[in-house]
């Protein structure tokens, strides 16, 4: 079972928690321009950013979902 995408209109993740986000780059009749990446929501301004150490521009996120747990290395 896969986690479901959550619209930013319905709920936001806990600040500073890394999540998988979808950014709608839709420019035509397909979803081929949609970008997915790991980002976090800033506690300071409640906007999404890709890099914690960078002064990057906020991302225009449409949907997000929790990351799966990391694998256990033995």
PyMOL Python script that loads the backbone (N, CA, C, O; Angstrom):
from pymol import cmd

cmd.read_pdbstr("""\
ATOM      1  N   UNK A   1       0.843  -1.178   0.000  1.00  0.00           N
ATOM      2  CA  UNK A   1       0.000   0.000   0.000  1.00  0.00           C
ATOM      3  C   UNK A   1       0.889   1.243   0.000  1.00  0.00           C
ATOM      4  O   UNK A   1       1.855   1.323   0.758  1.00  0.00           O
ATOM      5  N   UNK A   2       0.565   2.178  -0.828  1.00  0.00           N
ATOM      6  CA  UNK A   2       1.344   3.401  -0.960  1.00  0.00           C
ATOM      7  C   UNK A   2       0.689   4.535  -0.182  1.00  0.00           C
ATOM      8  O   UNK A   2      -0.536   4.576  -0.065  1.00  0.00           O
ATOM      9  N   UNK A   3       1.484   5.452   0.349  1.00  0.00           N
ATOM     10  CA  UNK A   3       0.873   6.642   0.976  1.00  0.00           C
ATOM     11  C   UNK A   3       0.194   7.481  -0.094  1.00  0.00           C
ATOM     12  O   UNK A   3       0.569   7.416  -1.265  1.00  0.00           O
ATOM     13  N   UNK A   4      -0.779   8.251   0.289  1.00  0.00           N
ATOM     14  CA  UNK A   4      -1.501   9.084  -0.660  1.00  0.00           C
ATOM     15  C   UNK A   4      -0.978  10.511  -0.618  1.00  0.00           C
ATOM     16  O   UNK A   4      -0.512  10.989   0.417  1.00  0.00           O
ATOM     17  N   UNK A   5      -1.062  11.182  -1.759  1.00  0.00           N
ATOM     18  CA  UNK A   5      -0.684  12.583  -1.835  1.00  0.00           C
ATOM     19  C   UNK A   5      -1.673  13.423  -1.055  1.00  0.00           C
ATOM     20  O   UNK A   5      -2.874  13.153  -1.072  1.00  0.00           O
ATOM     21  N   UNK A   6      -1.173  14.445  -0.368  1.00  0.00           N
ATOM     22  CA  UNK A   6      -1.998  15.353   0.433  1.00  0.00           C
ATOM     23  C   UNK A   6      -1.902  16.737  -0.195  1.00  0.00           C
ATOM     24  O   UNK A   6      -0.804  17.252  -0.406  1.00  0.00           O
ATOM     25  N   UNK A   7      -3.023  17.324  -0.487  1.00  0.00           N
ATOM     26  CA  UNK A   7      -3.035  18.679  -1.044  1.00  0.00           C
ATOM     27  C   UNK A   7      -2.615  19.679   0.030  1.00  0.00           C
ATOM     28  O   UNK A   7      -3.009  19.549   1.189  1.00  0.00           O
ATOM     29  N   UNK A   8      -1.823  20.668  -0.348  1.00  0.00           N
ATOM     30  CA  UNK A   8      -1.439  21.710   0.615  1.00  0.00           C
ATOM     31  C   UNK A   8      -2.656  22.542   1.030  1.00  0.00           C
ATOM     32  O   UNK A   8      -2.603  23.274   2.019  1.00  0.00           O
ATOM     33  N   UNK A   9      -3.747  22.429   0.276  1.00  0.00           N
ATOM     34  CA  UNK A   9      -4.998  23.112   0.647  1.00  0.00           C
ATOM     35  C   UNK A   9      -5.698  22.399   1.789  1.00  0.00           C
ATOM     36  O   UNK A   9      -6.490  23.000   2.515  1.00  0.00           O
ATOM     37  N   UNK A  10      -5.398  21.090   1.948  1.00  0.00           N
ATOM     38  CA  UNK A  10      -6.055  20.293   2.987  1.00  0.00           C
ATOM     39  C   UNK A  10      -5.253  20.206   4.273  1.00  0.00           C
ATOM     40  O   UNK A  10      -5.825  20.224   5.362  1.00  0.00           O
ATOM     41  N   UNK A  11      -3.924  20.110   4.159  1.00  0.00           N
ATOM     42  CA  UNK A  11      -3.079  19.958   5.355  1.00  0.00           C
ATOM     43  C   UNK A  11      -1.635  20.257   4.981  1.00  0.00           C
ATOM     44  O   UNK A  11      -1.248  20.170   3.815  1.00  0.00           O
ATOM     45  N   UNK A  12      -0.846  20.612   5.989  1.00  0.00           N
ATOM     46  CA  UNK A  12       0.583  20.861   5.821  1.00  0.00           C
ATOM     47  C   UNK A  12       1.367  19.933   6.749  1.00  0.00           C
ATOM     48  O   UNK A  12       0.864  19.546   7.804  1.00  0.00           O
ATOM     49  N   UNK A  13       2.592  19.572   6.365  1.00  0.00           N
ATOM     50  CA  UNK A  13       3.403  18.734   7.246  1.00  0.00           C
ATOM     51  C   UNK A  13       3.898  19.528   8.448  1.00  0.00           C
ATOM     52  O   UNK A  13       3.811  20.756   8.486  1.00  0.00           O
ATOM     53  N   UNK A  14       4.410  18.809   9.409  1.00  0.00           N
ATOM     54  CA  UNK A  14       5.038  19.463  10.550  1.00  0.00           C
ATOM     55  C   UNK A  14       6.244  20.257  10.052  1.00  0.00           C
ATOM     56  O   UNK A  14       6.998  19.758   9.217  1.00  0.00           O
ATOM     57  N   UNK A  15       6.442  21.467  10.539  1.00  0.00           N
ATOM     58  CA  UNK A  15       7.607  22.257  10.105  1.00  0.00           C
ATOM     59  C   UNK A  15       8.906  21.495  10.333  1.00  0.00           C
ATOM     60  O   UNK A  15       9.047  20.761  11.311  1.00  0.00           O
ATOM     61  N   UNK A  16       9.835  21.678   9.431  1.00  0.00           N
ATOM     62  CA  UNK A  16      11.189  21.121   9.390  1.00  0.00           C
ATOM     63  C   UNK A  16      11.246  19.619   9.068  1.00  0.00           C
ATOM     64  O   UNK A  16      12.340  19.063   8.975  1.00  0.00           O
ATOM     65  N   UNK A  17      10.105  18.954   8.898  1.00  0.00           N
ATOM     66  CA  UNK A  17      10.085  17.538   8.546  1.00  0.00           C
ATOM     67  C   UNK A  17      10.235  17.383   7.042  1.00  0.00           C
ATOM     68  O   UNK A  17       9.484  17.993   6.281  1.00  0.00           O
ATOM     69  N   UNK A  18      11.192  16.574   6.603  1.00  0.00           N
ATOM     70  CA  UNK A  18      11.362  16.351   5.176  1.00  0.00           C
ATOM     71  C   UNK A  18      10.225  15.485   4.639  1.00  0.00           C
ATOM     72  O   UNK A  18       9.843  14.485   5.248  1.00  0.00           O
ATOM     73  N   UNK A  19       9.697  15.888   3.493  1.00  0.00           N
ATOM     74  CA  UNK A  19       8.598  15.188   2.842  1.00  0.00           C
ATOM     75  C   UNK A  19       8.850  15.152   1.335  1.00  0.00           C
ATOM     76  O   UNK A  19       9.681  15.903   0.824  1.00  0.00           O
ATOM     77  N   UNK A  20       8.141  14.292   0.636  1.00  0.00           N
ATOM     78  CA  UNK A  20       8.181  14.273  -0.815  1.00  0.00           C
ATOM     79  C   UNK A  20       7.137  15.270  -1.310  1.00  0.00           C
ATOM     80  O   UNK A  20       5.986  15.226  -0.874  1.00  0.00           O
ATOM     81  N   UNK A  21       7.523  16.165  -2.214  1.00  0.00           N
ATOM     82  CA  UNK A  21       6.597  17.180  -2.710  1.00  0.00           C
ATOM     83  C   UNK A  21       6.434  17.065  -4.218  1.00  0.00           C
ATOM     84  O   UNK A  21       7.328  16.589  -4.919  1.00  0.00           O
ATOM     85  N   UNK A  22       5.285  17.506  -4.704  1.00  0.00           N
ATOM     86  CA  UNK A  22       5.011  17.586  -6.135  1.00  0.00           C
ATOM     87  C   UNK A  22       4.849  19.050  -6.501  1.00  0.00           C
ATOM     88  O   UNK A  22       4.087  19.789  -5.878  1.00  0.00           O
ATOM     89  N   UNK A  23       5.583  19.447  -7.525  1.00  0.00           N
ATOM     90  CA  UNK A  23       5.528  20.817  -8.031  1.00  0.00           C
ATOM     91  C   UNK A  23       4.958  20.740  -9.439  1.00  0.00           C
ATOM     92  O   UNK A  23       5.527  20.076 -10.305  1.00  0.00           O
ATOM     93  N   UNK A  24       3.857  21.405  -9.668  1.00  0.00           N
ATOM     94  CA  UNK A  24       3.182  21.331 -10.957  1.00  0.00           C
ATOM     95  C   UNK A  24       3.897  22.198 -11.974  1.00  0.00           C
ATOM     96  O   UNK A  24       3.786  23.424 -11.942  1.00  0.00           O
ATOM     97  N   UNK A  25       4.623  21.568 -12.871  1.00  0.00           N
ATOM     98  CA  UNK A  25       5.266  22.268 -13.965  1.00  0.00           C
ATOM     99  C   UNK A  25       4.441  22.112 -15.227  1.00  0.00           C
ATOM    100  O   UNK A  25       4.949  22.290 -16.334  1.00  0.00           O
ATOM    101  N   UNK A  26       3.162  21.779 -15.064  1.00  0.00           N
ATOM    102  CA  UNK A  26       2.247  21.480 -16.169  1.00  0.00           C
ATOM    103  C   UNK A  26       2.187  22.635 -17.162  1.00  0.00           C
ATOM    104  O   UNK A  26       1.828  23.758 -16.808  1.00  0.00           O
ATOM    105  N   UNK A  27       2.538  22.345 -18.386  1.00  0.00           N
ATOM    106  CA  UNK A  27       2.529  23.376 -19.428  1.00  0.00           C
ATOM    107  C   UNK A  27       1.807  22.899 -20.687  1.00  0.00           C
ATOM    108  O   UNK A  27       1.839  23.574 -21.716  1.00  0.00           O
ATOM    109  N   UNK A  28       1.165  21.754 -20.607  1.00  0.00           N
ATOM    110  CA  UNK A  28       0.521  21.206 -21.789  1.00  0.00           C
ATOM    111  C   UNK A  28      -0.484  20.135 -21.410  1.00  0.00           C
ATOM    112  O   UNK A  28      -0.977  20.126 -20.282  1.00  0.00           O
ATOM    113  N   UNK A  29      -0.797  19.231 -22.329  1.00  0.00           N
ATOM    114  CA  UNK A  29      -1.850  18.245 -22.089  1.00  0.00           C
ATOM    115  C   UNK A  29      -1.419  17.024 -21.269  1.00  0.00           C
ATOM    116  O   UNK A  29      -2.191  16.073 -21.145  1.00  0.00           O
ATOM    117  N   UNK A  30      -0.223  17.028 -20.716  1.00  0.00           N
ATOM    118  CA  UNK A  30       0.216  15.875 -19.919  1.00  0.00           C
ATOM    119  C   UNK A  30       0.855  16.342 -18.620  1.00  0.00           C
ATOM    120  O   UNK A  30       1.087  17.534 -18.418  1.00  0.00           O
ATOM    121  N   UNK A  31       1.135  15.389 -17.746  1.00  0.00           N
ATOM    122  CA  UNK A  31       1.786  15.685 -16.466  1.00  0.00           C
ATOM    123  C   UNK A  31       3.294  15.523 -16.564  1.00  0.00           C
ATOM    124  O   UNK A  31       3.966  15.411 -15.539  1.00  0.00           O
ATOM    125  N   UNK A  32       3.830  15.508 -17.756  1.00  0.00           N
ATOM    126  CA  UNK A  32       5.243  15.212 -17.945  1.00  0.00           C
ATOM    127  C   UNK A  32       6.175  16.247 -17.316  1.00  0.00           C
ATOM    128  O   UNK A  32       7.360  15.971 -17.130  1.00  0.00           O
ATOM    129  N   UNK A  33       5.673  17.400 -16.995  1.00  0.00           N
ATOM    130  CA  UNK A  33       6.519  18.440 -16.419  1.00  0.00           C
ATOM    131  C   UNK A  33       6.402  18.537 -14.902  1.00  0.00           C
ATOM    132  O   UNK A  33       6.991  19.430 -14.293  1.00  0.00           O
ATOM    133  N   UNK A  34       5.656  17.641 -14.292  1.00  0.00           N
ATOM    134  CA  UNK A  34       5.542  17.650 -12.843  1.00  0.00           C
ATOM    135  C   UNK A  34       6.863  17.185 -12.229  1.00  0.00           C
ATOM    136  O   UNK A  34       7.449  16.196 -12.670  1.00  0.00           O
ATOM    137  N   UNK A  35       7.319  17.902 -11.219  1.00  0.00           N
ATOM    138  CA  UNK A  35       8.593  17.606 -10.565  1.00  0.00           C
ATOM    139  C   UNK A  35       8.303  17.079  -9.163  1.00  0.00           C
ATOM    140  O   UNK A  35       7.459  17.629  -8.455  1.00  0.00           O
ATOM    141  N   UNK A  36       8.995  16.022  -8.763  1.00  0.00           N
ATOM    142  CA  UNK A  36       8.887  15.505  -7.401  1.00  0.00           C
ATOM    143  C   UNK A  36      10.269  15.536  -6.770  1.00  0.00           C
ATOM    144  O   UNK A  36      11.250  15.122  -7.388  1.00  0.00           O
ATOM    145  N   UNK A  37      10.343  16.026  -5.544  1.00  0.00           N
ATOM    146  CA  UNK A  37      11.612  16.071  -4.839  1.00  0.00           C
ATOM    147  C   UNK A  37      11.390  16.121  -3.338  1.00  0.00           C
ATOM    148  O   UNK A  37      10.272  16.344  -2.872  1.00  0.00           O
ATOM    149  N   UNK A  38      12.452  15.914  -2.593  1.00  0.00           N
ATOM    150  CA  UNK A  38      12.387  15.989  -1.136  1.00  0.00           C
ATOM    151  C   UNK A  38      12.587  17.441  -0.728  1.00  0.00           C
ATOM    152  O   UNK A  38      13.513  18.109  -1.190  1.00  0.00           O
ATOM    153  N   UNK A  39      11.708  17.918   0.142  1.00  0.00           N
ATOM    154  CA  UNK A  39      11.775  19.296   0.622  1.00  0.00           C
ATOM    155  C   UNK A  39      11.299  19.323   2.074  1.00  0.00           C
ATOM    156  O   UNK A  39      10.904  18.300   2.633  1.00  0.00           O
ATOM    157  N   UNK A  40      11.345  20.491   2.659  1.00  0.00           N
ATOM    158  CA  UNK A  40      10.841  20.660   4.016  1.00  0.00           C
ATOM    159  C   UNK A  40      10.090  21.982   4.087  1.00  0.00           C
ATOM    160  O   UNK A  40      10.327  22.882   3.281  1.00  0.00           O
ATOM    161  N   UNK A  41       9.182  22.095   5.054  1.00  0.00           N
ATOM    162  CA  UNK A  41       8.463  23.340   5.261  1.00  0.00           C
ATOM    163  C   UNK A  41       9.139  24.101   6.399  1.00  0.00           C
ATOM    164  O   UNK A  41       9.330  23.565   7.491  1.00  0.00           O
ATOM    165  N   UNK A  42       9.490  25.328   6.138  1.00  0.00           N
ATOM    166  CA  UNK A  42      10.173  26.157   7.120  1.00  0.00           C
ATOM    167  C   UNK A  42       9.249  26.508   8.282  1.00  0.00           C
ATOM    168  O   UNK A  42       8.078  26.828   8.074  1.00  0.00           O
ATOM    169  N   UNK A  43       9.772  26.446   9.494  1.00  0.00           N
ATOM    170  CA  UNK A  43       9.000  26.864  10.666  1.00  0.00           C
ATOM    171  C   UNK A  43       8.844  28.382  10.704  1.00  0.00           C
ATOM    172  O   UNK A  43       7.897  28.892  11.302  1.00  0.00           O
ATOM    173  N   UNK A  44       9.765  29.104  10.072  1.00  0.00           N
ATOM    174  CA  UNK A  44       9.745  30.568  10.115  1.00  0.00           C
ATOM    175  C   UNK A  44       8.643  31.167   9.247  1.00  0.00           C
ATOM    176  O   UNK A  44       7.925  32.069   9.680  1.00  0.00           O
ATOM    177  N   UNK A  45       8.509  30.658   8.006  1.00  0.00           N
ATOM    178  CA  UNK A  45       7.535  31.284   7.100  1.00  0.00           C
ATOM    179  C   UNK A  45       6.505  30.308   6.521  1.00  0.00           C
ATOM    180  O   UNK A  45       5.666  30.704   5.712  1.00  0.00           O
ATOM    181  N   UNK A  46       6.565  29.033   6.934  1.00  0.00           N
ATOM    182  CA  UNK A  46       5.629  27.996   6.477  1.00  0.00           C
ATOM    183  C   UNK A  46       5.609  27.866   4.953  1.00  0.00           C
ATOM    184  O   UNK A  46       4.554  27.633   4.362  1.00  0.00           O
ATOM    185  N   UNK A  47       6.771  28.015   4.322  1.00  0.00           N
ATOM    186  CA  UNK A  47       6.929  27.784   2.899  1.00  0.00           C
ATOM    187  C   UNK A  47       7.881  26.608   2.717  1.00  0.00           C
ATOM    188  O   UNK A  47       8.686  26.304   3.598  1.00  0.00           O
ATOM    189  N   UNK A  48       7.779  25.952   1.568  1.00  0.00           N
ATOM    190  CA  UNK A  48       8.606  24.788   1.273  1.00  0.00           C
ATOM    191  C   UNK A  48       9.918  25.198   0.616  1.00  0.00           C
ATOM    192  O   UNK A  48       9.956  26.087  -0.235  1.00  0.00           O
ATOM    193  N   UNK A  49      11.006  24.522   1.037  1.00  0.00           N
ATOM    194  CA  UNK A  49      12.333  24.763   0.482  1.00  0.00           C
ATOM    195  C   UNK A  49      13.008  23.425   0.226  1.00  0.00           C
ATOM    196  O   UNK A  49      12.754  22.440   0.919  1.00  0.00           O
ATOM    197  N   UNK A  50      13.880  23.408  -0.792  1.00  0.00           N
ATOM    198  CA  UNK A  50      14.607  22.183  -1.102  1.00  0.00           C
ATOM    199  C   UNK A  50      15.857  22.037  -0.245  1.00  0.00           C
ATOM    200  O   UNK A  50      16.174  20.929   0.189  1.00  0.00           O
ATOM    201  N   UNK A  51      16.563  23.110   0.004  1.00  0.00           N
ATOM    202  CA  UNK A  51      17.830  23.055   0.732  1.00  0.00           C
ATOM    203  C   UNK A  51      17.718  23.764   2.076  1.00  0.00           C
ATOM    204  O   UNK A  51      17.226  24.890   2.148  1.00  0.00           O
ATOM    205  N   UNK A  52      18.164  23.121   3.121  1.00  0.00           N
ATOM    206  CA  UNK A  52      18.120  23.737   4.450  1.00  0.00           C
ATOM    207  C   UNK A  52      19.209  24.788   4.631  1.00  0.00           C
ATOM    208  O   UNK A  52      19.022  25.752   5.373  1.00  0.00           O
ATOM    209  N   UNK A  53      20.339  24.611   3.964  1.00  0.00           N
ATOM    210  CA  UNK A  53      21.479  25.504   4.183  1.00  0.00           C
ATOM    211  C   UNK A  53      21.575  26.599   3.130  1.00  0.00           C
ATOM    212  O   UNK A  53      22.467  27.445   3.192  1.00  0.00           O
ATOM    213  N   UNK A  54      20.676  26.589   2.179  1.00  0.00           N
ATOM    214  CA  UNK A  54      20.753  27.523   1.064  1.00  0.00           C
ATOM    215  C   UNK A  54      19.681  28.604   1.211  1.00  0.00           C
ATOM    216  O   UNK A  54      18.637  28.369   1.820  1.00  0.00           O
ATOM    217  N   UNK A  55      19.936  29.757   0.666  1.00  0.00           N
ATOM    218  CA  UNK A  55      18.944  30.835   0.643  1.00  0.00           C
ATOM    219  C   UNK A  55      18.116  30.704  -0.637  1.00  0.00           C
ATOM    220  O   UNK A  55      17.949  31.675  -1.375  1.00  0.00           O
ATOM    221  N   UNK A  56      17.607  29.514  -0.892  1.00  0.00           N
ATOM    222  CA  UNK A  56      16.879  29.259  -2.126  1.00  0.00           C
ATOM    223  C   UNK A  56      15.495  29.902  -2.104  1.00  0.00           C
ATOM    224  O   UNK A  56      14.986  30.295  -1.054  1.00  0.00           O
ATOM    225  N   UNK A  57      14.912  29.994  -3.273  1.00  0.00           N
ATOM    226  CA  UNK A  57      13.561  30.522  -3.402  1.00  0.00           C
ATOM    227  C   UNK A  57      12.573  29.473  -2.894  1.00  0.00           C
ATOM    228  O   UNK A  57      12.830  28.276  -3.024  1.00  0.00           O
ATOM    229  N   UNK A  58      11.440  29.903  -2.314  1.00  0.00           N
ATOM    230  CA  UNK A  58      10.440  28.922  -1.889  1.00  0.00           C
ATOM    231  C   UNK A  58       9.873  28.180  -3.100  1.00  0.00           C
ATOM    232  O   UNK A  58       9.796  28.724  -4.201  1.00  0.00           O
ATOM    233  N   UNK A  59       9.483  26.939  -2.872  1.00  0.00           N
ATOM    234  CA  UNK A  59       8.924  26.098  -3.922  1.00  0.00           C
ATOM    235  C   UNK A  59       7.408  26.273  -3.974  1.00  0.00           C
ATOM    236  O   UNK A  59       6.775  26.499  -2.943  1.00  0.00           O
ATOM    237  N   UNK A  60       6.830  26.172  -5.154  1.00  0.00           N
ATOM    238  CA  UNK A  60       5.389  26.264  -5.335  1.00  0.00           C
ATOM    239  C   UNK A  60       4.811  24.849  -5.311  1.00  0.00           C
ATOM    240  O   UNK A  60       4.549  24.254  -6.356  1.00  0.00           O
ATOM    241  N   UNK A  61       4.619  24.327  -4.110  1.00  0.00           N
ATOM    242  CA  UNK A  61       4.209  22.939  -3.905  1.00  0.00           C
ATOM    243  C   UNK A  61       2.689  22.813  -3.987  1.00  0.00           C
ATOM    244  O   UNK A  61       1.953  23.629  -3.432  1.00  0.00           O
ATOM    245  N   UNK A  62       2.234  21.774  -4.693  1.00  0.00           N
ATOM    246  CA  UNK A  62       0.804  21.483  -4.814  1.00  0.00           C
ATOM    247  C   UNK A  62       0.378  20.377  -3.844  1.00  0.00           C
ATOM    248  O   UNK A  62      -0.659  20.465  -3.186  1.00  0.00           O
ATOM    249  N   UNK A  63       1.217  19.324  -3.776  1.00  0.00           N
ATOM    250  CA  UNK A  63       0.913  18.154  -2.957  1.00  0.00           C
ATOM    251  C   UNK A  63       2.171  17.687  -2.236  1.00  0.00           C
ATOM    252  O   UNK A  63       3.286  17.993  -2.658  1.00  0.00           O
ATOM    253  N   UNK A  64       1.990  16.953  -1.158  1.00  0.00           N
ATOM    254  CA  UNK A  64       3.103  16.386  -0.416  1.00  0.00           C
ATOM    255  C   UNK A  64       2.681  15.041   0.159  1.00  0.00           C
ATOM    256  O   UNK A  64       1.492  14.737   0.243  1.00  0.00           O
ATOM    257  N   UNK A  65       3.670  14.235   0.556  1.00  0.00           N
ATOM    258  CA  UNK A  65       3.404  12.989   1.276  1.00  0.00           C
ATOM    259  C   UNK A  65       4.603  12.678   2.165  1.00  0.00           C
ATOM    260  O   UNK A  65       5.727  13.086   1.870  1.00  0.00           O
ATOM    261  N   UNK A  66       4.357  11.949   3.259  1.00  0.00           N
ATOM    262  CA  UNK A  66       5.475  11.574   4.130  1.00  0.00           C
ATOM    263  C   UNK A  66       6.461  10.687   3.389  1.00  0.00           C
ATOM    264  O   UNK A  66       6.086   9.937   2.488  1.00  0.00           O
ATOM    265  N   UNK A  67       7.718  10.782   3.775  1.00  0.00           N
ATOM    266  CA  UNK A  67       8.736   9.880   3.230  1.00  0.00           C
ATOM    267  C   UNK A  67       8.585   8.511   3.875  1.00  0.00           C
ATOM    268  O   UNK A  67       8.175   8.418   5.033  1.00  0.00           O
ATOM    269  N   UNK A  68       8.907   7.453   3.152  1.00  0.00           N
ATOM    270  CA  UNK A  68       8.897   6.138   3.782  1.00  0.00           C
ATOM    271  C   UNK A  68      10.029   6.056   4.802  1.00  0.00           C
ATOM    272  O   UNK A  68      10.960   6.860   4.754  1.00  0.00           O
ATOM    273  N   UNK A  69       9.961   5.106   5.717  1.00  0.00           N
ATOM    274  CA  UNK A  69      11.066   4.959   6.665  1.00  0.00           C
ATOM    275  C   UNK A  69      12.349   4.566   5.949  1.00  0.00           C
ATOM    276  O   UNK A  69      12.320   3.879   4.928  1.00  0.00           O
ATOM    277  N   UNK A  70      13.463   5.007   6.493  1.00  0.00           N
ATOM    278  CA  UNK A  70      14.749   4.633   5.925  1.00  0.00           C
ATOM    279  C   UNK A  70      14.989   3.142   6.131  1.00  0.00           C
ATOM    280  O   UNK A  70      14.497   2.570   7.103  1.00  0.00           O
ATOM    281  N   UNK A  71      15.737   2.505   5.233  1.00  0.00           N
ATOM    282  CA  UNK A  71      16.013   1.086   5.406  1.00  0.00           C
ATOM    283  C   UNK A  71      16.924   0.851   6.610  1.00  0.00           C
ATOM    284  O   UNK A  71      17.701   1.722   7.003  1.00  0.00           O
ATOM    285  N   UNK A  72      16.812  -0.317   7.170  1.00  0.00           N
ATOM    286  CA  UNK A  72      17.681  -0.687   8.290  1.00  0.00           C
ATOM    287  C   UNK A  72      18.909  -1.404   7.730  1.00  0.00           C
ATOM    288  O   UNK A  72      18.787  -2.424   7.052  1.00  0.00           O
ATOM    289  N   UNK A  73      20.070  -0.872   8.015  1.00  0.00           N
ATOM    290  CA  UNK A  73      21.322  -1.492   7.573  1.00  0.00           C
ATOM    291  C   UNK A  73      21.856  -2.376   8.692  1.00  0.00           C
ATOM    292  O   UNK A  73      21.904  -1.970   9.853  1.00  0.00           O
ATOM    293  N   UNK A  74      22.248  -3.567   8.332  1.00  0.00           N
ATOM    294  CA  UNK A  74      22.786  -4.503   9.342  1.00  0.00           C
ATOM    295  C   UNK A  74      24.271  -4.629   9.213  1.00  0.00           C
ATOM    296  O   UNK A  74      24.896  -5.368   9.973  1.00  0.00           O
TER     297      UNK A  74
END
""", "prot")
cmd.dss("prot")
cmd.show_as("cartoon", "prot")
cmd.util.cbc("prot")
cmd.orient("prot")
